[in-house]
Amino acid sequence: MKPNVIAIVGPTASGKTGLGIKIAKGLPRGPEGSLRGEVISVDSRQIYREMDIGTAKPEGEWLESEIEKGGSIHQLFGARKTFLVEGVPHWGIDLVDPDAPFSVADFKQYAQEKIEEIVGRGKLPILVGGTGFWLKALLDNLDLTQTPADPRLRAELEGRTLGDLYHEYKQRDPDGAEVIDAQNKRRVLRALEVTLLTGRPFSQQQTAGEPRYQVLQIGLDVSRELLNERIDTRVDQMVAQGLVNEVRGLQERYGCEIESMTSIGYRQICRFLSGEQKLSEAIEEIKKDTRHYAKRQMTWFKRDERIVWVKPDESVDDLVNTFLKKNPAL
């Protein structure tokens, strides 16, 4: 019998974190009233330590953990604490330093081992996040064989502008260009590099394997107007909470050229700190780029017909209960 897994997906600022916590708390209690749900973050930016405000990490507390007994992935990333959000354990947060490499293959390995641990404790893994490709790699058990970089081609591509790289990538891989972060030069460059080296679109490079889990995917369907309003409010809150100081500290330690600092929010504030634009301009650009990112997220997730879409105020209790009854492993 395959383990049960619930995944909460949708665009940024749609309320995924809150729904994940609600489901975890709503499950039948375990011995002595213990919670039966544990969350795994599926967010390619919340893995970085010190990057808290700009990645919208949930507020919580770190506790020394006796849960993790030290599998290979935990030794690699040094995770030895439990992050509790409203009493619900959250995993996949603060795994590496901002300048450390962390790939989709790393996430897949980490999440597989974490799911095995959670299930082994008689709990239900709840995947929460908007990094669609990471989620797909895990749930569809993608073969993530890496294409080695070609030094000559890489050097040629690095000498071109982002606009030029994206234009060519869009011609060669229209589907991939529709969902990639078009403002992230490293990602666009790598996608084009793999496409050119293999002769196949980057978005078609991964082959699905035998699924390892019985999955219920719940998508949060928020109207464009409400989502844009939430995004604007969130960005204003980030600035009020100290986003500029967070980026300034990271810039002093790591610079603004590392991969993690090309994220939305960080790259714009970096330009402000370097004097390239006013703070008000940077803030508006963060809002605009976040809205575009949310649109790309919805384009990605809407392609998956397995996702059950619900409105923000719609109860998911029946969906969860029906799913668990079909496979009563929990």
N, C-alpha and C positions, 0 to 999 in steps of 0.2 A: 504494500500500500504506500503510495507516494505521500510525503508530508503535505499538510495544508499550509498554504501561504496566502495572505491577503496583500494586495498592492493598492495603494492610494496614489493616483496620478492626476496630472492636470497642470495648468500653467502656474507660474510664480504668483504668489499673493492670492491664490484661490481658496486657501483654507485647509490645505492637505495636512499640516501638522496637527491642527486642532481635531480633525476627523480621525487621524490615526490614534491620538490619545483617547478620544471618545470611544472608539472601538475597543481599545485595550482595556479600558475601565469597565466596559459593558459586558465583557465575557464572564461566564460563570467563574466564581472565585475558587482558588485552590485551597490547600491546607492552611488553616489559620487566617483565612481571608486574603491570601496573597493574590496579586494580580496575575492573570493568565496570558496577557499579551505583552510582547516586547517589540520595539520599533527598530528597524534598520534604516538609516538615512540613505537615500539614493540621490545624492547631491554631489556633483563633482567639485564643488567649492567648499562645502562644509567639512571636507576631509582635512582642511588646512588649519593648523594651530595659529593663533594670533589673528586670524581673519574672522572676526565675530560679527561685527556690526554690518559690514558690507555683504555678508553672505546670509544675513537674516537667521542666524542660529537661534534656536529657541532658548529661553532662559531656563537654567536648571542648576544642578549642583553635582559636583564630582565626588564620588565616594570610593574608598578603597574597596576592591572587589575580590571576593573569593570564588566568583563564578568561573572566571577564565582560568583554565589550568595550563595554558601555554601551548597551543597548537603552532604549527609552522608560521602561519600568517600573523599570529600575535607576537611571536618572537621577532618577526621581520619589522612590524610597525610599532612594537612596544606598547600595545594597548593593555593596560593593567588596571584600569579604573572603570567604574560604571557611571554613566551620565544619566541622572534622573531628571525627568521633566514631569512635573506634577505627579511624582511617584512612579512614573513609567520608565523603565530602562530604555535608553536610546543608544544605539551603536552606529558605527560608521562616521563618527564625529571626532575631529582633532586627531587624525591618524598620523599625519606627517607634517614636517615643517614646510613653510611656503616655498622654499627652494628645492624641495625633494621631488623626484619623479614619482608619479602615481598614475598608472594606466587603467584602462577599462579591464584589462586582464587581471591586474592587481585587485580591482574591486570585485570582480567575479570570484576570484579565489577567496578573498576575505568574506564575502557575503555567503558563499556556499558553506564555509566552515562555521560561520556565525549561525546560520540557519540550523545546521546540524546540532550545534550546542543548545540552541533555544528549544528545538524539538525534543532533544534528549532530556531537557528539564521538564517536559510535559507542558510547554508553553507554545503559544502561537506567534510565529514571526509575522510582523506587519511591515511591509516595505513602503516607505513614504518618501516621495521625491519627484522631481521633474526632469532629471537627466535621462531622457528617453532611451538613448543608446545603451547606457549602463544597465537599465532595467531589462531591455530586450536581450542583451548579452547573457544576463542571468536566467531569465525566465525561459528563453528559447534555447539555452545552452549552446550559444554560438561558438564556433571554432574561431578563435582569435589569433590564428597564426600570423605573425608579424612579417611584413615586407621590409627587408633591410633598406636603410637609406643609401642612396647613391651619392657619394661626395661631390662629383662633378655636377650632377643635376641639382643637388641641394644648393650648391654655391650659385648656380645660375638663377634658381628660383628666388633665393634670398636677395638677389640684386634687383628684383622687380618690385613694383609698387603693389600694395594690397589690392587696389582696384583692378590692375592688370591680371593678377593671379586669380581673383574671383571671377572676372569676366571669362577667362579661359576655362576655369573649373565649371562654371555654369553651362558652357557649351558642351563640355565632355560628360558632365554628370548632372543633368537638370534636377533630378530628384534629390540628390545629395545637397545641391546648392540651395534648395528650397528650405532646408532645415538647419544648415550649418550656421554658426555665428560668423556672419560676413565681415564683422569688424575685428575678428581675431586672426591676425596674420599667420600665426603658427599653425592653427587648425586648418585654415584654407590651404596653406602651403603643403602641409602633410597630405591632405586629401588629394590635391592635384598631383603631388609626387607619386603617391601610390597608384593613382589612375594612369599616369604616364608610364610608370615602370611595368605595370601588369597588363596594360591594354584593356582593362575593364574598369567601369565606374566604381569609385571607392564605396559608394552606398550599396553595391552588390557583392562586396568582397567576402562577407561573412556567411557561413553555412550553418544552418540550425541543426542541432543534434537532438537526441532523445530528451524530452523534458524531464526534469528531476522532481517537479512539484505539481500538486493539484492547486490551481491558482484561481482566485477570484480577484479580478481587477475592477476597481471602482474609480471612475473618473469624475472630477468635479467640473461641472459645466456652468461657468459663470458668464453672464452677459458681458459683452465687450465694454459697455458703458460702466458697469459696476467694477469690472476688473481694472479698467484704466483709473478709476477713482481710487481703488485700493492701492494700486501701484504708486500713484502720486502721493498718497498719504504715507505709505511705507517709506518712500525715499525721503520725504520731509522728516519723518521720525528718525531715520538713520543719521541724517545731518545733525539733528538736535541731540542725538545720543553720542555724537563725537566721531563721525565717520572721517572727517578731515584729519583729526589727530591720529586715528587708527592708521590711515594711509601714510601720514607723515612718519610715524614710527616704523612702519614696514619699509618705506622708501629709504630711511636712514640705515636700516639693517641689511636690506636685500637689493635695493634699487627697484626701478620700475620695469625692468626688461625681462624679468623671469615670467614663466608661463602663468603662474597664479595671479600676477598683478595685471594681466591683460583682461581680467574679468570685468564685467559691467560694474560700474561704481568705482573700482580701483583705478582703471585706466583714465577715467575722466578727472578724478581728483588729482591724479599724477600730473595731468596737463595743467590743472589749476596751480599746483605747487611749483611747477616749472615756469609759471608765468605766461603760459600759452593762451589762457582764457580766464575770464572772470569766474568767480565761484557760482554766481547765478547762472551763467552759461553752462557750467559743468553740471549743475543740478538738473537743469532742463534737459541736457543731453542724456543724463542717467535715466530720467523718466522716459524719454523717447526711445532709447535703446532697450530699456526693460519692456516697454510695450511691444516693440518689434520681436523681442525674444519670446514673450508670451504667445505671440501669434505663431512663431515657428514651433513652439512646444505643442500648441493645439493642432497644427498641421501634422506633426509627427504622430500624436496620440490618436487623432481621428482616423488614421489609416488602419488602426487595429480594431477589428470588429469584435474582439473578445471583451473589450472594455464596456462595462455597464455605466452609463452616464447618469448622474443625479444632480439636482440643483443644490445649492449651498444649504438651504433650509430643509432639505428632504431627508427623512429618516432612512438609514441603511440597515436597520435592525433585521428586517425580514430577509434582506439579501444575505447578510452574514449568517443568520440562523439556518436558512435553507442550504447554504453552501456547506456549513459544518455538519448538518444532518446527512448530507449525501456522502460525506467521507468522515465519519465520526472518530477521527484519530485523537481529537482533543476532548 
